[in-house]
Amino acid sequence: MITSSLNTTKSEEIFAAAQKLMPGGVSSPVRAFKSVGGQPIVFDHVKGAYAWDVDGNRYIDYIGTWGPAICGHAHPDVLKALHEALEKGTSFGAPSSLENVLAEMVIDAVPSIEMVRFVNSGTEACMSVLRLMRAFTGREKIIKFEGCYHGHADMFLVKAGSGVATLGLPDSPGVPKSTTDNTLTAPFNNLEAVKALFEANPGTIAGVILEPIVGNAGFIPPDAGFLPGLQEITREHGALLVFDEVMTGFRIAYGGAQEKFGITPDLTTLGKIIGGGLPVGAYGGRRDIMAMVAPAGPMYQAGTLSGNPLAMTAGIKTLELLRQPGTYEQLDRVTKRLANELLKLAKDAGHAVCGGQISGMFGFFFTEGPVHNYEDAKLSDLNKFSRFHRGMLERGVYLAPSQFEAGFTSLAHTDEDIDFTLEAAQAVLSSL
Ligand SMILES: Cc1ncc(COP(=O)(O)O)c(C=O)c1O
């Protein structure tokens, strides 16, 4: 067990109690710090680029509640809008004009989306889109990529990255084999493997779903030609191309990774940012495909809290902030500096390291690289990452507690925050 020089007495007390109340003491596995060791930090409050724990320690936060906090935590405009919305009630379970506003914003922004359905999480968005892929094509098989995470629905828990990778569970008990029999997997950035799957399964593959930039096996961008290649193959075989932009949507560009790379998939899933920190998800795409969704069409999918007025409000305000001129340039500039200088410091300290960034998403691996897929990512020195993570935490920098997660910056991260982070990194890297 790694000992800490931080005073985290209260965190430890609360987490010890939590472990008796909730499995592993958490509401979602990666938060428990299992893959980096040591105690997780119990948060008290968050603001801008910072998080404060229950012992009063402040951290520069590079997780941003796993992506949603792109404008900075608890942005005053979002809070103000939420206070006003709260007065009108917390849930309607009936149509509201807020849904129209956010739907229009999403449709305007994301090239592939002509119609959208709101749900409550990224998991729900992905499990619903999978049903839609099957309903539309009348085919049952799908292709996903090793290390890509599409939420915790049964049919996606095959080589699923994220917490599953972190915990070393290639699959989960409780997932019936019959549920994953139709889930085919290929290595990311490997078009030949995808072609081979289509050839071996003629006329039975509904489509291909992927994170257009992988964030759940660490940060892995697509090779040039990979996304256009997938579009070509899926079209050739009458299958659908689905981008899971739960993480990359409104982060890589206002229109997501699909805008950045100029590839328009048939369907897209969203989450995180479009709820501005409240629970949300969405799926959308071509109008003819979305017309299958109930009650317009026969594919059933529903939700008591879907289109929740508070989530819609936080999402609308967040997108309003993001569409201001210069936001993505700022995210890119700050994050580029962080990623480039971090890599340089690590190399100067003699470590094998590789990584990169696009817009406000970054990552690095303790291996020579290059990393094109999950197998390459697994060559990373995980023990070294754990020590780096703990060292940074002790110096007030909160990084994702797993080598297999991307990092996120926000519009609230300043050059001073980056200076502080790099100084901490230099000290830690020279001591590993
Ligand atoms: C790409 C991707 N898809 C789906 C999900 C699942 O979203 P949620 O955790 O909101 O269920 C995540 C979560 O991190 C994700 O990164």
The ligand as a Tripos MOL2 file, in Angstrom:
@<TRIPOS>MOLECULE
LIG
   16    16     1     0     0
SMALL
NO_CHARGES

@<TRIPOS>ATOM
      1 C1        -17.2030    6.7360  -24.9350 C.3       1 LIG1
      2 C2        -18.1380    6.4260  -23.8010 C.ar      1 LIG1
      3 N1        -19.3010    5.8260  -24.0550 N.ar      1 LIG1
      4 C3        -20.1840    5.5540  -23.0850 C.ar      1 LIG1
      5 C4        -19.9070    5.8690  -21.7700 C.ar      1 LIG1
      6 C5        -20.9080    5.5660  -20.6980 C.3       1 LIG1
      7 O1        -21.4470    6.7310  -20.2050 O.3       1 LIG1
      8 P1        -22.0890    6.7900  -18.7290 P.3       1 LIG1
      9 O2        -20.9760    6.6050  -17.7650 O.co2     1 LIG1
     10 O3        -22.7400    8.1400  -18.6810 O.co2     1 LIG1
     11 O4        -23.0870    5.6830  -18.6550 O.co2     1 LIG1
     12 C6        -18.7020    6.4840  -21.4550 C.ar      1 LIG1
     13 C7        -18.3710    6.8160  -20.0610 C.2       1 LIG1
     14 O5        -17.3060    7.2330  -19.7190 O.2       1 LIG1
     15 C8        -17.7960    6.7770  -22.4960 C.ar      1 LIG1
     16 O6        -16.6170    7.3700  -22.2540 O.3       1 LIG1
@<TRIPOS>BOND
     1     1     2 1
     2     2     3 ar
     3     2    15 ar
     4     3     4 ar
     5     4     5 ar
     6     5     6 1
     7     5    12 ar
     8     6     7 1
     9     7     8 1
    10     8     9 2
    11     8    10 1
    12     8    11 1
    13    12    13 1
    14    12    15 ar
    15    13    14 2
    16    15    16 1
@<TRIPOS>SUBSTRUCTURE
     1 LIG1         1 GROUP 0 **** ****
